[in-house]
């Protein structure tokens, strides 16, 4: 008698989604992981391409032409750059730009570093108030700043000349000489931007572990030694960032000298304080038929900023090691 074969158990009912749906979901997940980061950063590159990269390329193309703002242009190669090397006004603007940059930026960085360290290490009451107070000049209207400093540096009734008179110094016509106009503009720049840089440096200092200062104090290191051996080396990335920002801003100086000269794009009667940015505007915008020459000045300024920024970066890294 043949034995009966046992019945096979019934296959369990499929409770999950169909296989093809699971595969589609996995593929979408892989695509999301692979391409979504590019979508997230795409807005920046789109905006940069429209308002940053395209103007740079357009300016470079214009600098190779005899271009006017009416629309007429003729290709002339590097003639604008050759003419630039022979232009006395260009070299005058270059000297003014570098001079104001040095006179303004060096004290600005030293003072910002001092203020940041003061707010970081000392036990001051109302630290938040002082941190807000040093940032106020940066959000003040530039026009208001120019009016105030214009009154301070007036020749006949200015407060600065009044104070100098007690030291026996004769009244100075601040906008009539190169050194005096550089000094006055440097005061304007430093008043606006020292607090801004100090806050950036303060943020970098607060990221330094407190344990390092406590250990150094136990070893007998005073505040100056702690600053030189701990604060500065660990602040290097932040300080380099501040130096680069100050370099770019200082070499592009435009508003402060323009308002100091009461809107005179020549920067004084003898161009005593005309910067490269002002000279570029004079040739590229005010003179309708020299837009190509103005574009060449813009690219010369761009190269200058790159060179000075690289030099500053190398010097700062070597100094604070």
Steps between C-alpha positions, in 0.01 A plus 500: 500500500655832390555768759325829444739790436457785745352814357741788447437795729343794329737787418458792737306787361718794388440776747767755391506714188560333168861428406502745211378776733780427749755513222362834380516646851859385543595654167339830597683492834833445322425783258403722793827428683702550182346811346317687777821659643557663160146638504556646846813690398375589151335831604834639617680410179212632288505834682880512493503421130253779421632771732863393546650288225320656204594860594865391541507335158313792345743750654799302372349501150429873519859571606618363164287751309471869439157498660254777573176477693296591193572153361775554246819298550809403305738218588844641589659208689716604796533864400302614804745322730799648316348845535433430866870447569570847355218676685631728777153530651480121531830484689390791718177315585701182568729681745200658672325165527801323650577792729150527645486119525816483713416804715148369568532122509804444723368703798153360438613138537716572804218687675243232406726230645545702820125562541414136433753381758375758749139385465601136509730485803406782735210483745297796382148575609262529210713314245200465270451877500863564403486236226195668354651847542815428299283376212283814484742698276474230233123536468511880505426673170818572306364840401446588866854385581639716220309807623623454857862440403486784250409732787768351723770555238396849387791736461358806678245367749582127523536331837822324396676824410369658820656222706827519305515874565566430869819322390606800294409341164369736233166432334522216247308499174425129517374450144771711334799271560561135437618395846229692685218371279629144538496541878147644511361227273681234704325627814165464323577148385633385837203646687261302279674165473706444817203378702385270220840330484520488879177300521628247247824460694304475826297211358825323411643559849193357670553174312838452673468252791525667842697204633804620307499836678449335839791263443721786381408705809595210725837489323552867581425654159371857519224641277743630238677162468165321481391737226819448298532124554137388506262760362685611188603152373150358548342814354697470175211383271269776628772765484589400144132534406485849654822603324361386164173686557686815601730471197211468255304782662801729539611471139144553374459818705252730332224647716708656780741697278216598266291647781805653665557693176134611490422273205799606292598190298846646440582469869605857569615783276830322428367142538660479846278214616346353184500120530501241224128436550429871457721523191328193355160665552625824347619326183242224477179684593550876495682493165260332259762423235763333724306210650756253362778689674301496822460123464879468467539696825252264666703196399822667610337555839387137510854376435639741759258371764601141421872578533469701822265242653747219422788697652297579813397136532862382483622765744226436756547123495875536540469759777252324728650153476 
